[in-house]
Structure formats: structure tokens, C-alpha cells
Amino acid sequence: MRLRITVPASTANIGSGFDTFGMALGLHDVVEIEVVESGLEVEVVDAGAGDMSGVPTDENHLVVRALRKACRHLDVQVPGLRLRCHNAIPHSRGLGSSAAAAVAGIAAGYALAGKAVDDTALQLAAGFEGHADNAAASLLGGFVIAWQAGDRFHAERLDPHSAIRPVVAVPATRSSTKETRGLLPDSVPLADAAFSAGRTALAVHAITARPELLLAATDDRLHQGYRAPAYPATARLMQELREHGVPAAVSGAGPTVLALTTTGILPGEVGVEGFDVSELSVDLTGVRVEARSQ
């Protein structure tokens, strides 16, 4: 059996929707998987090959770990594997590369079992990170609202407004989710919590129906300000964009800046030196699996 898994990048938080909002983006990793008689071979090629220092190519590779996890759950025996990973999603930039890898592996395990992904697939994928926003977006596509009840992850998929044209500004520097989470306080002032709750509710309406409200809807007092010292250039660019009326936020844990435009371009007077700027579509499909017999 040979599989081709195409999985989208994702942006999370989108302002105040901390660990709650996710959106799939038109930037994809592609994993080719072949079941062989024995052993394991992992090869990284294409766009991400030069961005893979420190990434394991053995059983510790995240796609492999996720695939093994799904196979154990589904009681599928896989004698050997050959993986070829075409990585386009930059690592440690706030675009959901880890979640995409987990989703790719889980989707592959389901395909090897001859089953479509289901609610348990989200549990398995989100369990690698402890929150479901990125994983749900890569799994389901579109705009997702994720939450957790006890030890169960949940997500609801919505269609974003067709006028939204995301633009990402990706710096060369990386960011560690663990480190930036460490900058967050254990509690926030009640006024800031109320502010964030209002903006989070407004964001659902803005993203799905009223994009002209996105500037207000993406405002945040919950996490971005606390994380700003970790990436001052990111914080500066986000603030400049907002001052020019562009709904901008830190993508996930950063340091990428997300702008939810309706034009696909950023104001020319905003300095983007040090950032790779590109327009990305919203991926409305989520992970895709193509299978063929050898």
C-alpha cells in the first residue's frame, strides 16, 4: 500500500482566541508513505529540507509516532515503513508544523485501516500538543473553534467569509511554544479577561460573516502582550499593521504575523524587512489522503 497525505498549515489564536481558534492555510506538507516488508526509512526533501536540523529520522519522527499511535488504536499491523516528507510548512514559526505532522500520521494510520478519520482521530492528533486548535484546523480545514471538556477534545468547523485573504509575514527567526507559554501569567486582570471574551465572541461573527469587524475582533489582552519580549520585530510589525487598519495578530505562538486582509496585500508604508510575506488561501478541505495499491 502506498499513501500520499497532503496536510495544511494552520494559524491559531487569531487574537484573543487563545487555544480556541484555528484556521487552515493553503500551505501544505506532503508525506508519501509506503508499507514495506520491514524496517523504517524517513527522507526529507523539497522546501523544508534545509529547515530540518534536529528533526529525527527514526521512530521519534512525529509523523511516525502519530502513525504508530493510530495503528495501535485501530489494531493495524505495519511490518515496515518508508516515508518521504515534502515539508513546506516552516518549523517553529507559529504555522502549526507539529500539528500538521501529527494529523498526517493519524490520517495515514486510518487509511491503512481502511477507515475515514473520525472524532477519535482528533483526540489522537490533539493529544500530542494538549490543545486542539491547530490539529482540528489541519484535520477539518476552514475555521475551527476548539475546546476541551475533561480529557476530551472537541472542535466545530465553520466556513470563513469568502472575502478573507490571509497574508503571513514569516521571519527567519524561530520561536519555542514552550518558552513563549512560559511568559504567560497564571492569571490576568478581570477587565482584560472581559475584554478578551468580548473580542473572542466578536471574532466568530467577523470571520464568518462581517470581515469589516476584524480589526476590532482580533484585538487581544490575553497573551500577545506578554509574549512580545520574545519577538520584538513581530510585535512591532503587528502593531504597525494595526495602526494602518490591518487586522493583524501573532500566528499561534509566533513569531509569524497573520494579517486577515480582504486585498491580499499589506500597506507599502509598513516595513517588512526581515519577513517573508505571502498571501495564502484558506484551505477549506483539511487533510487529504490518496491511496493506491502497489
N, C-alpha and C positions, 0 to 999 in steps of 0.2 A: 504494500500500500504506500502510495505517495500522497502527501498533502501539501497544499500551498495556503498558508494562513496570511491574510492581509489584515492588519490591525491599526486603527488610527491613533494618533497622538491625542492628548486631551489637555484642556486647561481647566483648572479648578479654582474654587473660592469665588472668583468673579466679583470682587468687592467684599461685602460682608458675609457672603455665603460660605463661611469657613467650614471645611469638611462636609459641605452640604451640596453645593452646586458643582456641576461638571458639564463640559461641552466637548464633543468630539470634533477634531480638526482634520482638515484634508492634508495631512502629512502622515505617511504610513511606513511602518516596518513590515517587511515581508519575510516570513520564515518558511523555508522549504524543508519538509520532513519526510524521510524515507525510513520505513521499517526494514531492518536488515537482520541477518541471522544472529549476530552477536556484536557486542562492543558499543562504543559511543564515540562519535566524531562530531565536533562542533566547529564550524568555519564561519568567520565574519567577513563579509565582503561589502563593496559599494560605499555609500555615503558615510556610514558610521564607522568604517573600518579604522580610520585614523583617530577615532574618538573613543576607543575601547580599551585604553590602558587600564589594567587591573581587573577587567571583566574575565571571569573564569571560563574556560572552555572544557570543563568536565562536568561531573554531576552537580556541581554547585551553580552552574549557569541557570538563571532564573526561569528561562523557558523550559529547560529540562526538569527543574524542580516542580514547576507547575504541572507539566505534563504527567510526571510521575504521581503527583498528588491526585490528579483527576483519574488516572488509571487505577490507582488503589481504590478510590471511591466507587468506580464503575466496574471493578473486578476485571480489568483488562490486562492481559499478559503481553508485554512487549519485549521480545528477545534482545534486539539491538536497535540502535537509532543512528541516523546520520542527519545532522541539521546544518542548513546553510542559511545564515541570518543576514538579510539585507537591511541594515539599520539606517534609517533616515531621521529618526527622532533623536535629537541630541540628548545626551545623558546629563543629568543633574542641572537642568536648566528650567525646571518647572513646567515641562510639557508631557508629563506622565509616561516617561520611558519605562519605568519599572512596572507600572500598572499594565502597560501595553504588552510587555513581555509575559507577565502573569496571565493575562487574558489569552494571549496567543497559545501558551502551553495548555491552559484549561480547555480552550476550544479544540485543540488538537486531540487531547485525550477523549473528549466527547465524540469527535469524528471517528477515532479509532474504535470506539464502542458502537458506532453506527447510530448515535443519538444526537438530537439537536440540543443546543445549550438551553438550560432551564434555570429556575431560581437558585438551585444549588450551585450552579456554575458561578453565580455572583458571590455566594458565600465562600467558595474556594478561592476565587481570584482576590476578593477584597481582604481575605484573611492574611495575605502576605503583607499588607500595609496597615491594617487595623482601621481603615475607613474606606468607604465605597465610592467616593465621588469620581475619581479618575477611572477606576476599574469599571464602574457602571457606564460611564461615557464611552469607553473603548468597546465595551461589550454590546451596548444597545444603540449607540450613535445618538445624534441630536443633542438636546439639552436635558440634563437629568437633575432630579432632586433626590438626594440620598440621605438616609438616616439609619440609625441603629436602635434596635429595641432588644435589650438583653444582649445575647450573643448572636443575634440575627441581623444581617444587613438587608436593607430594603432600598429600592430605587424606583422612581417613577419617571418615565421618559416623556418629554414634551417636544413639540416641534418649535424651534426658534423662528422668529419672524424672518421672512424671506429677504428683507432689506438689509439684514445684518451682514456685514462683510468684515470678519475678523482680520486684524493685522497684528503680527507679532514682531517684536524687536528683541532679538536674541543676542546677548553679549557673549564674548569669548570665555568669560569667567564662569565658573561653576558655583553651585550653592548646595549645601547639605541640608536636606529636610530635617534631619535630627538636630543639627546645630541651630537652624532658624526656629524650630519649635522650642528650643531651649531658651530663646529670647522672650517667649510669651509669658505674661504674668499668670499666676494662678487665679486671679480674679480681676475684674475690670469695674470701674465706677458704674453705678446704676444708670446714670444718664447716657453713658456710652453703650451700655447693653441695650437700652431702649432705642437709641439712635440706630444701632445695627439691626435690631429686629425690624424696625420700620423700613430700612433700606433693603433688607433681605426680602421682605414681602413685596416691596415695590419692584424689585428686580425680576421676580417671576412675571409680573404683568408687563414690564418693559421689554424683557427678552422675547416674550411670546406674542405680544400684541401692540405695544407702544414704544418702539425703539427711540422716539424723541425724548423719552424719560430716562434714558440710560445714564446720562451724566449724573443725575441725582441718585439713581438706583445703584450705581457702582461705588458710591462714597462709602468709606469704612472707618470705623474707630476701634475695630475689634483686634486686628492683628498686623496690618501693614505698617502702621507707625512704629510698633515695637520691633519689627524686623528691619526697618530701614537702615540701621547702622551696619547690617551685614552686606548691603549692596547700595552704597550711596549713589552710584551712577543710575541705577534702576529707579531709586526713589526720586532722583532729580528729573529723569525723563518722564516718569509717570505724572509728576506734579506739573511740569511744563505742558504736557499734553492736556491735562485737565484745565489748566489756565487758558488754553486755546479752545476750550469747549469740546474736547475729545474725551469720550468715556473710556478712561484708561484705568487699569488695575494691574497689580502684580499677578502673574500667572502662577498659580499654585504656590509653592514655597519660594519661587523666584529662581534666578534673577531675571527671567524673561518678562517683558512688559506686554500685556494684552491690551489692544485698543479695539473696542467694538464699534467700528465705523459703519457708515452707510455709503461710503465712497471708495473704500479700499486703499486710500492713501492717507498719509499724515501731513500736517501743515509743513510747508517748506521752511518756515522760520524756526522750527523746533530742531535742536541739534541732536542728531542720532549717531554721531561719531562713536565708534566702538561697538555699534549694534548692527546686526544683520537683519534688515527689515524686509518682511514679505507678507503679502496677503495670502490668507489661507481660506478655503471654503469651510463650511460646516459639514462634517461628514454625517449624513443622515442615516447611514446603514449600520455602522458598528462593525465588529469583526466579521470577516468573510472567510469561508473555508471552501477550497476546491479540492476534490479528491479524485484520484484515478488509480486503477489497479496497475501494477507493473506489467 
